[in-house]
Structures are given as C-alpha cells and as structure tokens.
Amino acid sequence: MSFIEELTWRGMLHQKIDGIEAEMNEKSIVGYIGFDPTAPSLTIGNYVQIMLLHFFQKAGHTPIILMGGATGRIGDPSGKDKERVLKTYEELDHNLSFQQKQFSKFLDFDGPNAAIVVNNFDFYKNMNVLDFLRDVGKTMMIAPMIKKESVKKRLETGLSFTEFSYQLLQGYDFQYLYTNHNCILQMGGSDQWGNILAGTEFIKKNLDDGKAYAVTTPLLTKADGTKFGKSEAGNIWLDPNLTSPYKFYQFWLSAENEDLPKFMRYFSYKTKEEIEAIETEYADNPQAIQKILAEELTRRVHSDEAFESVLKVTNLLFNKKANRENLLEMSADALETVSGEIKSFKIDKSKLEGGINIADLLSEETTIQGSKGEVRRSIKGGAISVNKEKITSHEAVVDASALLQDKYIMVENGKKNKFLLIAE
C-alpha cells in the first residue's frame, strides 16, 4: 500500500498538491514535518504528525524531523487568537534536546531510509538581517501573506511583525531542505496549509524548475467537537513525568465510542485488515476496542514494563478481588501513581519507628476517621484494613515494618474508601 493510499483509508488525508503520488510511486523521496520546541515535551496532539512520519517511512521514504530552534523563537500564529509569550533561549534549547530524544522511540534512525533530525536554527544563525530581507523577504509578497487564514484571524485582535514573519521562515526552511537534502515534500496539519504553500512558492520562484509538494492531515477533534490531545486536567504528554503511564492509559480507555474508529486508524500500527477485523469482532463491545488501543499505545509510548505496572494499579484500584499479594508486588513507581489517584496523607516517618496506635493514626495523624470512637466502631464492623489485612483490635499498632517500598501504607475504610499514607 502506498503512502497516499495508507493516509486515505485511515482518514488522514486532507489536502495534497497534485503530482505527489506519481513522484512517490516512481521513487523513494524525502519529506519533512516541522516541530517547534515551545513545550517541555511532545504531546499526543503532536503524535498525529509523528504517525504521519511513521507511515511515510514505512512506505519506503525518508522522513526529516525539522526541529524549530529558530521558528520556536518567533512563534507560529496558526491556531492562536493572541500573541504567544516567547520562551527563553535556554528553555527552547532544553525542550528541543528532550523532544529529539523522544522521537527516537517512534521512528527508525537506521537503515536505507533512516530518519534525519535537522535544526532550523542552523539555517539562520549566521544570516544577518540584511541577508534575510534580501534573500528571504524579497521572495514573498505582502498581499498573499495577509490572505493566509492564520493571519486574517489575527489582524483585528493584534498580530506582531514577529509572528507575521513566521511564514517567511517556514517558507525558507522548505527551500533550504529542498536544496540541501533533496526534500520535495512538506507535511503537516491542515492549519499549516498556507505556510506550507509559502515554501512551495519559495522553491518555484527561487530555484529554476523547482517543484515541491504538500500533504496535510485534518485537524483531529473529538466527537464532542473539543480539541484532541487534552483531558480535563490539561495536555496529555508523551513524557511519563508530566502524564503518568496510568493517566495516559486511562485517557484512551475513556475515549468516546464514536471516536474509536478514528483513533484506531490514526494511532494504531495495525493493518487495515486487522483493524476492520477488531471492529467486526467487538462491534457490540467498544470497551474491548478501547483496551486494545490503550494497550498498544501505552506499550509503544512508554514501555512493556510501564503497561504491566498500569494494569497492577488499575487492578488495585478497581478490582474488588485485589489482594495483599497484588499490593506487595507493586513497585515504588506504581505506588506513586496510586498516590495520585486516591486521597493521600503525609505522615512523619520517624513516628512509625516506635509504632502508632491505629486509632491515633486514623483520627489524629490523618483525618481518615473523625474520632477514636469512630475508629473503634469501624474496626468492630470489620471495615478497617492496613495493606489489605483486616485490623481486628483498636489496640493494634502500625510501625515502619508496614511500609511498602519503604514509603507507603495503604489504608481501607470499607470496600470503596482507599487511602495511601506517605511516610517522609
């Protein structure tokens, strides 16, 4: 299956310049997508374009990841209703370095069509303002620049010359890659169509017989019309320190049934036949499709180990049959994830060395129970457990030996109320 055919059946093709399919059928080509390092990590919003590069490489072509060391310092007005707050150079350099490492997980950097990383700061760092105005600014006319959708939307609310000039940089980026890397294709989201066409115009005007192409994907939205890539808590990051593997997994499990066909096609490595077979088999059980997709993406973005840990956390929190053995085998990272999902209390670790009476622990060191009398009644009713062991006496003492991974203690008050104590 060709690259364009792959995008078409997956619903990922929005626009293209005619002739690109013939070029790709005739030979292996080079294409690129730009990523500005304005965030501390890539998000699943970026992952749409990462998948585009994956399918491009899978079809036998060479992908270039263009890191926006320069354009990130300017700010793309596309999709924004107000001026961006500029990042410091140090922050951008840090983000760029981190994101570059993230890409290594998703594309093949070895072999005959190995992925290439290029930083567009290298194009401009030795170019002075006069060179820029003569060599870059002279190419593009103001009238078509103003007609770009990303510019028109901002003219009334305010658009600085800095952000207005973004399309000049993106246009010259394409010309530079065309000249130096034989790159004839730029890809991106549909909101980038105008900027991408600026690049094809650069090449057409400045290079004799230059012919460049563009391919864009639709902007991915959820069934309710909201922007894809966010949860109620904010962005879904590809960095486990910003979005835990557990929360990442839960994001996909909570996908609306109407979104599943689209998400499977955009994000699964499975073939057309495999996806259609899954949809047929589980037509009446969309939760099974959610789990298949969530598992595939959690394993790929994080790791097999992270996925297994996610299952343990899920089992502990939602499976009524989870037992002490399940709890004891959990890693420190898994328990830390649990602490973010249930109510947690910090306690003084030194107090545990001599032991704390269970009634004092639950009513004074924490507020799990309102009083010692309430603790006694709960214990009498068999409601209190520590690390999945029933407490049978109000004289019971909890000491440092109860610490899981030398830091955590799980307390349960009835079947539904779970708490985690964090000893520091």
N, C-alpha and C positions, 0 to 999 in steps of 0.2 A: 504494500500500500504506500502510495506517495505521500509526501508531507501535506500537500493541499487536500488530498483525499482524507487523510487522517483528521485534519482540522475540520473538514466539512462534516463528517459523520459524528464527530464529537461536539458539534455546535460551537466550535471555537473560531470560526472564520467570519469576520465582519466585513472587511474590505481588502482589496488587493489591486495592485496595478497589473493590468493585462500583460501577459508575456512571461510572468514569473514561473508559471507551471511548466512552460516549454523549456525554459532555461534549466530548471531543476531536473526535468526528465532527460535532458541531454547530457548533464554533467553534475558532479558534486560542486556545490557553491559554498560561499562564506556569507553568513548573515549575523546580525547583531541585535542586541537589546541593551538599552542604557538603564542604569540603576544609580540614582543619586543617593549618597550615604547620609541622608539627613536624619535617619533614625538609628538607634543603637543596635538594631537587629533587623533582619528581614522578617516580614510578616506573611501570613497566609494570603494577604492581598497581593504581595509580590509573587506568591507561589504560582499564580496563573501564568505569569511570564516565564517563570522557571520551567513550568511544564511545556510551554511553547518551545523553549530551547531544547528540552529533553526530546520532544517529538522530532524536532529539526535534526538533531544529532542522530537519533535512531534511524532516520531516513537516509543517513549517509552523508550529511552535510556538516560543515564546520561552524560551530557557534562561537561568537565572540561576546563575552560579558564586558560591556563598557562601563567601568566604574566612574562615576561623575565627580572626580576630585576637583574639577573646575566648575561644572554646572551646578554642583551641590553648593557652591559658594555664592551662586547667583539666585537660585530659586525658580522653580517652574511654576508659572501662574495657572497651568492647567488644573481644573478641578478645584480651584481655590477661589473664595469670594472676597478675600482680603490679602494684603501683603504678608508674605512669610516673615517670621522672625529669623534672622540669619544666625546660623550656628558659628561657633568659633572654629578657626582652622584646626586647632588641636582636637576638638570634638569630631569634626568631619574626618580627620585622618584616622582617629581611633575607630570610628564607625566603619570606614572603608576597609581597614585591615581586618576587622572582625567579620564583616559581611563576606569578604573574599574567602575566608576560611569556610564560611557556611556553604558557599557554592560548591566546594569540593565534595560535598556529600551527595549532590544531586546530578552532577554532570561528569562525564568521563574525560579526564585530563591526560589520558594516554591513548596511544593508537593512531591510526592514519587520519582520523578527523577529530583529533583531540581538541577539547575546548580551550579557548585562549582568553586570558584576562588582560584588559588594556585600561589604563587610567588616562582619562582625557586631560588631566592637569598637565601631562607631558606635552600636549599639543600647544599649550598656551604659555607655559612658564617662561619661555624665552622670547615671547612675542610682545612688543611694546604697543601702546595704544594706537600709534600712527600706522603701524603694520596691520593691526586689527581692522582699523577703519578702511584702509586701502584694499586689503586682501579679502576681508570677510564682509565688512559693512557695505561695500560698493556693489556686492552681488545682489542684494535683496532690496526690492522697492517697498516703500512705506505702505502704499495702498493695499497690497495683498496681505501684508503683516497685520494691518488693522482689521482686516476681514476675518482673521482667524477667530474661531469661536472662543478660545481661551482668552483672547484679548478683548473682544467685543463685550463679554460679560463683565469685564472689569473696568471699562472706560468710565462708567458713571460712578462706581464706588471707589475708584482710585487704582492706578497702576503705575509703578515707578519705571523709569527708564531701565533700571537694572533688570527687573523681571521682563520688561518688554523685549530686552535684548537676548533673552534666553533662546528664542528660536534661531537667532544668528549662530549661537554656539552649537546648538544641536544640528543645524544645517552643515556647519563646517566640520563637525565631528564625522558626519557621514562621508563627506568629501575626503577627509584625511584617511579614514579606514578604507575607502574605495581605492585610493592611491597607494597606500602602504600595505594593505592586507588583502587586496583584490576582493573586497567585501562589496557585494552588489545588492544586498537586501537589508533593510531595517524593519524590525518588527516591534510591536508594542500594543498597548490598549487603544481602543477607538478614540479616546480623548487625545491621543498623540498624533492623530492622522495629519493635522495641519503642520505640526512640527516636522513630521517625517517627510511630508511633501516638500518642505523647505529644503531638506537635504537633497532630494532628487533634483530640485531646481538648481541648487549649487553645482551639482555634478554636471547637469545638462549645459549650464552656462559657462562653466569654468574649464571643463575638460572636453576636448574635441571627441565627438562621438561617444560621450559618456552616457551610459544607460543604467539607471538604478531602479530598484523596485521597493515596494512597501507591502506589508501584510499586517493587519491588525485584528485583534480579538474583541468581541463585545465586552463592555464593562459588566462584570458579574455582579448581579444583585440577588437578594434572597426573595422568596415568594411574597413576602410582605412589602417588597419594594425598598427595604433598607439596604445599606451598603454591605457588601460581603466583606468578611475579614475582621469583624468586630463582634464582641459579645456585650452583654450588659455591663461587664466590668471594664471594657475597652478593647484595645487591639489584641489579637491572637498572634503572639510572636513565635518565631521558629527557634528561639533561644530558651532552653529549659529554665534559666534563671529568671526570665521575665514572664513566661507562661509555662507552668509545670506540665510534664507529660500527662498527668492526670487531667488537668483542665483542658489541655489540647484534645485528649481523647473524648472528654465529655462534650466539647464543642461539636464534634462530628456526631456523637450519639444524640444530640438534641436537634439535629437538622430536621427541618420540616419534611414531611413525606413528599410534598410537591417539589422540593429541591433535590431530592436524592438522584433522579436520573441525570440532572445537570451536573451535580457534584461528582458522580461516578465517572462521567465522560471527561470532565475537566481534570480530575486528580488521580484517577486510577491508572496504573500501568497495564491493567488487564486489557485484553484484546476486545474487539467488537463482539466476537462470538461469546467470549467469556462473560462480558457484562450483560449481554442480552439473555444468556442462559440463567444468570443470577436473578435478573429481574423477572423472568418467567417463573423460576422455581419459588421465589419469595414474593410473588405478586400480592398475596394476602398477608404477608408478614414483613412490613417495611422495617421493623426493628432489627430483623436479621441483616438487611442490607446496610443499615446504619453501622452495625457491629463489624461487618466485613470491611467497609470503607474506613472506619475508625481504626481498626487494627492495622490495615495496610499502611495508612499514613503515619500512625504513631510509631510503628516499627521503622519506617523509612526516615522520618524527620528526626526521631530520637534514637532508638535502638531496640533490639530484641529484648535486652535486659530491662529497659525502661518500660516496655509494654508489659512484661511479666510483672513488674512492680505495680503498674497501674491496675492490673487485674487483682492483685492482692489487696490494694487499697479499696477498690470497688467491692470486692468480696467482704472485706471487714466492715465497710460502712452500710452495705445494703443487703447482705445475705444473713438472714436470721440464724442460719446454721453455722456461721463462722465461729470457730472455737479458739481455745487458748493456743493450740499449736499453730494456727494460722497467724495469730498475733506475734508469737515468739519468733517466728521465722522472718519477720519483716525487717528490712534494712533501715538504717538511720534516715536515708532519703525518703523512703516510703512513709515512715512515721512523721517526718517533717511535712510531707504532703497532707497526711491525715490532720495534722495540727491546723492546717489552713482551711479544712473543710468542716470541722466541728468546733464547738466552743472550747477554748483552751485557757488554762490558768498557769501563770508562772509561780513557782514556789522556791523557797530557799533550800538549795541542795544540802547545805550544812545541817539543817534541822532534821533531815532524813537519816543522818548518821546515827543519831540516838533514837530514832523512831518517833512517829507522830501518831497519836491515837486517832482512829478512823473518824470519830465524831468531831474532833478538833480539825482534822484535815478537810472535812467536807463542809463545815459550818463556819470555821474561823480562818483557816489558811486559804480557803476558796469560798465561793458562795453557791456551791452546788446544792446545798441544803440551807434552809433558813435558820435552823437551830439544832442543838444537840438532841433535843427531844424528837425532832423530825427525823434525824438520822437514825435514832433508835427504832422508831416506828417503821422506817423503810427497811432496816436490817431485819426486823422481826417479820416483815412481809416478804422477805427474800428478794428485795429489789436491788440491793447494792452488790456490785461486783468490782473487783480490782484485778485488772489484767485477766479478765474472763474467769475469775474464781469468785464464787459466792462468799460474801462476808456473813458469818453466822453469829458474831458476837460484837456488841458495841465496845468491848474492851480490846478489840483487835488493834494491832499496831502495824503501821506501814513504814518500812525503813528503806535504806538505799538498795537493799537486795531486790526490791521490786522494780528498780529502774530498768527499762528496756533501752538497749543501746546506750546505757549509762546516762540517760537523759529524760526518758518519757515514762509515764504511768497512765494507763487507760482506766477510767472510772465509768461505770454504767449505773444509771439510776432508772431501773425499769427497762423495758425492751427497746424503747425508742430514744432515750436520752443518753448520749455518749459524750464524754469529756476527755480531754487529754491534759495531763499535768506535765509541765515542762520545768525540769529542775535546773536551776542556774546558780 
